[in-house]
Amino acid sequence: MNCMSEIFDELRRAIENSPESRYRLSKKAGIEQSQLSRFMTGNQRLGVEAVEKLAQALGYEIVMRKKGIRKKV
């Protein structure tokens, strides 16, 4: 699984567990409700800006960090 898939899955879980309706989240994030619906069903991916807006609306932040380097034993 790639990094973006993991972010999308985590974002979907946060949306599902949110006490706010999807309609309310879409308005709060400033994205179309239909776009959020297609994202939730897996029919559409979101761009970085939409992911950031949704994360912020849910009270999350997305952090980018350098991966640790694994040494061969």
C-alpha positions in Angstrom: 0.0 0.0 0.0 1.4 3.4 -0.9 1.5 6.4 1.4 -1.4 8.3 -0.2 -3.7 5.2 0.1 -2.9 5.1 3.8 -3.7 8.8 4.1 -7.0 8.3 2.3 -7.9 5.3 4.4 -7.1 7.2 7.6 -9.1 10.2 6.4 -12.1 8.0 5.6 -12.0 6.5 9.1 -11.9 10.0 10.6 -14.9 11.1 8.5 -16.8 7.9 9.5 -16.1 8.5 13.2 -16.9 12.2 13.1 -20.0 13.3 15.0 -20.6 15.8 12.2 -22.5 14.9 9.1 -20.7 14.6 5.7 -22.8 17.5 4.5 -21.5 19.7 7.4 -17.9 18.5 6.9 -18.1 19.3 3.2 -19.3 22.8 4.0 -16.8 23.3 6.7 -13.9 22.2 4.4 -15.2 24.1 1.4 -15.5 21.1 -0.9 -18.5 19.8 -2.8 -20.6 17.3 -1.0 -20.7 15.1 -4.2 -16.9 15.1 -4.2 -16.8 14.0 -0.6 -19.4 11.3 -1.3 -17.4 9.9 -4.3 -14.2 9.9 -2.1 -16.0 8.0 0.6 -17.1 5.3 -1.8 -13.7 5.0 -3.3 -14.8 6.3 -6.7 -12.6 9.4 -6.6 -9.4 10.5 -5.0 -8.8 13.9 -3.5 -6.1 16.4 -4.3 -3.7 17.6 -1.7 -5.6 20.8 -1.1 -8.9 19.0 -0.4 -7.2 16.5 1.9 -5.7 19.3 3.9 -9.0 21.1 4.1 -10.9 18.0 5.3 -8.2 17.2 7.8 -8.4 20.7 9.2 -12.2 20.5 9.4 -11.8 17.3 11.3 -9.2 18.7 13.7 -6.3 16.8 12.2 -3.1 17.9 10.7 -1.0 16.2 8.1 2.6 15.9 8.9 5.4 15.0 6.5 8.5 13.6 7.9 11.6 11.9 6.6 11.6 8.1 6.8 14.1 6.5 9.0 16.9 4.8 7.2 17.0 1.0 7.8 20.5 -0.5 8.0 21.0 -4.0 6.7 22.1 -6.4 9.4 
